[in-house]
Amino acid sequence: MQILPIAEYTIHIGPVGEALAPLMQQLRYSTLFVLVDEHTELHCLPRIRSLVEDAVVIRIPAGEEAKNIQECQHIWQQLLDGHADRKSLIINLGGGVIGDMGGFCAGTFKRGIPFIQIPTTLLSQVDASVGGKLGIDFKHIKNCIGLFRNPQAVLVDPQFCLTLPDRQLASGMIEIFKHGLLHDVDLYHKLLALESLTEILDEEYIGRAIAVKREVVEQDPYEAGLRKILNLGHTLGHGVESYFLDTDHPLLHGEAVAIGLIGELYIASKRLGFPVEELTRIERFVKRWYPEIAIPDEARGAILQIMAQDKKNERNQLHFSLLKKPGEPYIDCIIEPELVQEAITYYNNQLSVPV
């Protein structure tokens, strides 16, 4: 069991029962709630059921489409019906949507009640376990409404990920890869040499990725400066993800970030001199583990409109977090829309599928 203290709480990496059992004895809650979707209720809840027998189970649909104000109203209503008060406890058992929704609802219900995060996807274990950022989508803009609030604890058990399809594992892996690129170049090189997806579930890789984010967040908890480096790949990636969300073929978050990473590192090569040979290595990595998704010409305008709403922007200018080289990030890089268009063209030109 790895234990990583951060700010007001602790991240436990290892078997979920070893961490949850003592927590249930330590925390003095009045009523207990567990938030699940149909997948985590089936595959994950049985692993902790004996420790939460007195819990009211709240169910929401799986998927990004559920991350909206209407589902929040459903959760709040269930809390009211269950007589929740400010000493109640919510356990959020699921991926990023469950963690965002459950944390947001806990943070706003009666001005805030305690919650525990048990992320069950690789993406949420690495990306959402640190930092207290919670939010929901609004008007097709990801995480448009939200807040900062820390949980009582985060329990990361890689064994939950064994039930995930390869596509979900790859989606989470891109965040580990990104953290290596930003601040742990040895980890970045190890991931370039991966031979199978299941290798990514090694507690060492997950722990090192979480440690990178912990170090950054401890220095900048409210994203005033340094923490912006964690947005690498996400400015373009969120635009792509939001666009495809309204199509018949929505992308997983990590798939969109992989696209964003290629596009943004191309921009970095033009603006900061990011080495072309590194960009080529990263392209090979992305092509090996992720589906080739072309960005249609008709999507370009919509993607730029979505990017214009990014919360990092100032004075109607697009702000990016970029790299000069692995391990050397830069924040608040102002990039003109024309270079973003050029990056999309570059990305499409690397594909072996028609645009």
C-alpha positions in Angstrom: 0.0 0.0 0.0 1.4 3.4 -1.1 0.2 6.3 1.0 0.6 9.8 -0.5 -0.4 12.7 1.8 -1.6 15.9 0.0 -3.0 19.0 1.6 -6.0 18.0 3.7 -6.3 14.4 2.7 -4.5 11.2 1.8 -4.3 9.1 -1.4 -4.1 5.3 -0.8 -2.7 3.2 -3.6 -3.4 -0.5 -3.2 -6.3 -2.9 -2.2 -9.4 -0.8 -1.6 -10.5 -2.8 1.4 -7.3 -2.2 3.3 -7.8 1.5 3.1 -11.6 1.7 3.4 -12.1 -0.5 6.4 -10.2 1.8 8.9 -11.7 4.9 7.3 -15.2 3.6 7.9 -14.3 3.2 11.6 -12.6 6.6 11.9 -15.2 8.8 10.1 -18.2 9.7 12.2 -20.9 10.1 9.7 -24.7 10.3 10.3 -25.8 8.7 7.1 -23.9 7.0 4.3 -24.5 7.2 0.5 -22.7 5.5 -2.4 -22.9 7.0 -5.9 -22.6 4.5 -8.7 -23.5 4.0 -12.4 -24.8 0.7 -13.9 -21.3 -0.6 -14.5 -19.7 0.2 -11.2 -22.8 -1.1 -9.4 -22.3 -4.5 -11.1 -18.5 -4.8 -11.1 -17.1 -2.6 -8.3 -19.8 -2.2 -5.6 -19.5 -6.0 -4.6 -15.9 -5.4 -3.6 -16.8 -2.9 -0.9 -20.4 -4.0 -0.1 -19.6 -5.6 3.2 -18.0 -2.3 4.4 -20.9 -0.1 3.4 -23.9 -2.3 4.2 -25.8 0.7 5.7 -25.4 2.9 2.6 -28.1 4.3 0.4 -27.1 3.6 -3.2 -27.7 6.4 -5.7 -27.5 5.4 -9.4 -26.9 7.6 -12.4 -26.4 6.6 -16.1 -22.8 5.9 -17.2 -21.1 8.2 -19.6 -20.2 11.8 -20.2 -23.8 12.6 -21.3 -24.9 12.2 -17.6 -22.6 15.0 -16.4 -25.3 17.6 -16.4 -27.4 19.7 -14.1 -30.4 17.4 -14.5 -28.5 14.4 -13.0 -27.3 16.7 -10.2 -30.9 17.4 -9.4 -31.5 13.7 -9.2 -28.6 13.2 -6.8 -29.6 16.1 -4.6 -33.2 14.7 -4.5 -31.9 11.3 -3.4 -29.8 13.0 -0.7 -32.9 14.9 0.5 -35.0 11.7 0.4 -32.3 9.9 2.4 -32.3 12.7 5.1 -28.7 13.7 4.4 -27.3 16.3 6.7 -23.9 18.1 6.9 -22.4 15.1 8.7 -23.5 12.6 6.0 -20.8 10.9 3.9 -20.9 10.2 0.1 -18.6 7.6 -1.4 -18.2 8.2 -5.2 -17.5 4.8 -6.7 -16.7 5.1 -10.4 -14.8 6.9 -13.1 -14.3 10.6 -13.9 -18.0 11.3 -14.4 -19.0 9.8 -11.0 -16.1 11.6 -9.3 -16.9 14.9 -10.8 -20.7 14.6 -10.3 -20.5 13.2 -6.8 -17.9 15.6 -5.6 -19.8 18.6 -7.1 -23.1 17.5 -5.6 -21.4 16.9 -2.2 -19.6 20.2 -2.3 -22.8 22.1 -3.0 -25.4 20.2 -1.0 -26.1 22.2 2.2 -22.9 24.1 1.4 -20.8 21.0 1.5 -20.8 17.5 3.0 -17.8 15.1 3.2 -17.1 12.6 0.4 -14.6 9.9 -0.4 -13.4 9.3 -4.0 -12.9 5.7 -5.1 -11.9 6.1 -8.8 -12.4 2.9 -10.8 -11.0 3.8 -14.2 -7.3 4.4 -14.9 -8.0 7.9 -16.2 -9.8 8.9 -13.0 -7.2 7.2 -10.8 -4.4 9.3 -12.3 -6.1 12.5 -13.3 -8.9 13.1 -10.8 -7.3 11.7 -7.6 -5.4 14.9 -7.0 -6.5 18.5 -6.9 -10.1 18.8 -5.8 -11.4 20.1 -9.2 -15.0 19.2 -9.6 -17.5 20.1 -12.3 -20.2 19.4 -14.7 -20.7 20.2 -18.4 -23.0 23.0 -19.6 -24.1 24.0 -23.1 -21.6 21.5 -24.6 -18.7 23.0 -22.7 -16.8 20.5 -20.5 -16.5 21.3 -16.8 -18.1 24.7 -17.4 -19.7 24.8 -13.9 -17.7 23.6 -10.9 -15.7 24.3 -7.8 -12.6 23.3 -5.8 -13.2 21.0 -2.9 -11.0 18.2 -1.4 -12.3 14.8 -0.4 -11.8 13.0 2.9 -9.6 10.5 1.1 -8.9 9.0 -2.3 -8.6 5.2 -2.6 -6.8 4.1 -5.8 -7.0 0.3 -6.5 -5.5 -0.7 -9.9 -7.4 -4.0 -9.6 -10.6 -2.2 -10.5 -9.1 -1.5 -13.9 -8.8 -5.2 -14.8 -12.5 -5.2 -15.8 -12.0 -2.3 -18.3 -11.8 -2.8 -22.0 -8.5 -1.9 -23.7 -10.0 1.3 -25.1 -10.6 2.5 -21.5 -7.1 1.5 -20.4 -5.6 3.4 -23.2 -7.7 6.5 -22.4 -6.2 6.5 -18.9 -2.7 5.8 -20.1 -2.5 9.1 -21.9 -2.6 11.0 -18.6 0.2 9.0 -17.2 2.1 9.6 -20.4 1.4 13.3 -20.2 2.6 13.5 -16.6 5.8 11.8 -17.7 6.3 14.2 -20.5 5.8 17.2 -18.2 7.8 16.2 -15.1 9.2 12.7 -15.1 11.1 12.0 -18.3 12.3 8.6 -17.1 8.6 7.6 -16.8 8.0 9.0 -20.3 10.7 6.9 -21.8 9.5 3.8 -20.0 6.0 4.3 -21.4 7.4 4.7 -25.0 8.7 1.1 -24.6 5.5 -0.5 -23.3 4.7 -3.8 -24.9 1.2 -4.4 -23.5 -1.6 -2.2 -22.1 -1.9 -4.1 -18.8 1.7 -3.1 -17.9 0.3 0.4 -17.3 -1.5 -1.0 -14.2 1.8 -1.3 -12.4 1.4 0.6 -9.1 4.8 2.2 -9.8 3.6 3.9 -12.9 0.3 5.0 -11.3 2.1 6.2 -8.2 4.7 8.2 -10.1 2.0 9.9 -12.3 0.0 10.8 -9.2 3.2 12.1 -7.5 3.8 14.5 -10.4 0.3 15.9 -10.1 0.6 16.1 -6.3 3.8 18.1 -6.5 2.3 20.6 -9.0 -1.0 20.9 -7.2 0.6 21.5 -3.8 2.5 24.5 -5.3 -0.6 25.9 -7.1 -3.9 24.5 -5.7 -6.2 26.9 -7.5 -4.5 26.9 -11.0 -3.2 30.4 -10.8 0.0 29.5 -12.6 2.1 26.3 -12.5 -0.9 24.0 -12.4 -1.8 25.1 -15.9 1.0 22.8 -17.2 -1.4 19.9 -16.5 -3.5 21.2 -19.4 -1.0 20.0 -22.0 -3.0 18.3 -24.7 -6.3 19.5 -23.2 -7.0 22.8 -24.9 -7.3 21.3 -28.4 -8.3 18.0 -26.8 -11.4 19.4 -25.0 -12.5 21.1 -28.2 -12.2 17.8 -30.1 -13.9 15.9 -27.3 -16.8 18.4 -27.1 -17.4 18.3 -30.8 -17.5 14.5 -31.1 -19.8 14.3 -28.1 -22.6 15.5 -30.3 -21.9 12.9 -33.1 -22.7 9.3 -33.5 -19.1 8.4 -32.5 -18.2 10.2 -29.2 -14.6 9.9 -28.1 -13.3 8.9 -24.7 -11.5 11.7 -22.9 -8.1 10.2 -23.3 -8.6 9.6 -27.0 -9.3 13.3 -27.5 -6.3 14.3 -25.4 -4.1 12.0 -27.5 -5.3 14.0 -30.6 -4.8 17.3 -28.7 -1.3 16.2 -27.6 -0.2 15.7 -31.2 -1.7 19.0 -32.3 -0.3 21.0 -29.4 3.2 19.5 -29.7 3.1 20.5 -33.3 2.3 24.0 -32.2 5.1 23.8 -29.7 7.5 22.7 -32.4 6.7 25.9 -34.3 6.5 28.3 -31.4 9.0 26.9 -28.9 11.2 24.6 -30.9 9.9 21.3 -29.5 12.2 18.7 -31.1 10.6 17.2 -34.2 12.2 13.8 -33.4 10.3 13.7 -30.1 7.1 14.6 -31.8 7.7 11.7 -34.2 8.2 9.3 -31.2 5.0 10.5 -29.6 3.1 10.1 -32.9 4.2 6.5 -33.1 3.1 5.9 -29.5 -0.4 7.5 -30.2 -0.8 5.5 -33.4 0.1 2.2 -31.6 -2.4 2.6 -28.8 -5.2 4.8 -30.0 -7.8 4.7 -32.9 -7.0 7.0 -35.8 -9.8 9.6 -35.8 -9.8 12.2 -38.6 -11.1 15.7 -37.8 -13.5 16.6 -40.6 -13.2 20.1 -42.2 -16.7 21.0 -41.1 -15.6 20.4 -37.4 -12.9 23.0 -37.4 -15.0 26.1 -36.8 -17.0 24.4 -34.0 -13.8 23.2 -32.3 -12.3 26.7 -32.4 -15.5 28.1 -31.0 -15.4 25.6 -28.1 -11.7 26.4 -27.5 -12.6 30.1 -27.3 -14.6 29.3 -24.1 -11.6 27.7 -22.4 -11.2 29.0 -18.9 -7.4 29.6 -19.4 -8.1 32.2 -22.1 -7.8 35.9 -21.4 -8.8 38.9 -23.6 -10.3 36.6 -26.2 -6.9 35.1 -26.9 -6.2 31.3 -26.9 -3.9 30.3 -24.1 -2.0 27.0 -24.3 0.3 25.0 -22.1 3.2 23.7 -24.2 6.6 22.1 -24.0 9.9 23.3 -25.2 11.3 19.8 -24.6 10.2 16.8 -22.4 10.4 18.1 -18.8 10.3 21.8 -19.8 6.8 23.1 -19.9 5.6 26.6 -20.6 2.2 28.1 -19.6 0.1 31.0 -21.0 1.4 30.6 -24.6 -0.8 32.8 -26.7 -1.6 31.0 -30.0 -3.4 32.5 -33.0 -6.3 30.5 -34.5 -4.4 30.1 -37.8 -1.7 28.0 -36.1 -4.4 25.9 -34.5 -5.8 25.2 -37.9 -2.4 24.4 -39.2 -2.0 21.9 -36.3 -5.3 20.2 -37.2 -4.1 19.9 -40.8 -0.8 18.4 -39.6 -2.6 15.9 -37.4 -4.9 14.8 -40.2 -1.9 14.4 -42.6 -0.3 11.9 -40.2 -3.3 9.5 -40.4 -3.5 6.5 -42.6 -7.3 6.9 -42.8 -9.1 9.3 -45.2 -10.2 12.7 -43.8 
